[in-house]
Amino acid sequence: MGLLSLLRKLKRTEGEARILVLGLDNAGKTTVLKKLSDDDISTITPTQGFNIKSLNHDGFKLNVWDIGGQKAIRPYWRNYFEQTDAMVYVIDSADRKRIEETGLELADLLEEDKLSGVPVIVLANKQDLVTALSPNEVADGLNLYSIRDRPWQIQACSAKTGEGLQDGMEWLVKQVRPSKK
């Protein structure tokens, strides 16, 4: 039994959620995760497999899986879909040449049975760059307004400065945290 199988069998406890972070290579997935956990972001290297980080938000535990986005790795994303409570899809808003490619990848993810109904937040990253598309332009380019089968949100952000990340996490936690009765 491999590491991935063992990790899948770990039972989650109440008060926690499994979050999958996906997106094309160089979108800023790892930088987002490191910034949210107050880690050093000065030396980030491309993720060759996956990173796992636990974040706490108001006593709620988020088990975050950051999966590499290189073209050769993307077919393996489906190995991580099991028991996903929410998806964070990170895009490089300044990479206008790849908006179609990232849109196609997102559309494929939204068709996956194991991700059916899973809330998704699109982080329109790199808003600190002057060439970045606005969140509305990103939403149009990714055809987000056609999503009707799940809650979704687009959030402008900069993983480098941290701007917008907390707002995105607030929305995400509201989607996955059980309602208090």
Secondary structure, 3 states (H helix, E strand, C coil): CCHHHHHHHCCCCCCEEEEEEECCCCCCHHHHHHHHCCCCCCCCCCCCCEEEEEEEECCEEEEEEEECCCCCCHHHHHHHCCCCCEEEEEEECCCHHHHHHHHHHHHHHHCCHHHCCCCEEEEEECCCCCCCCCHHHHHHHCCHHHCCCCCEEEEECCCCCCCCHHHHHHHHHHHHCCCCC
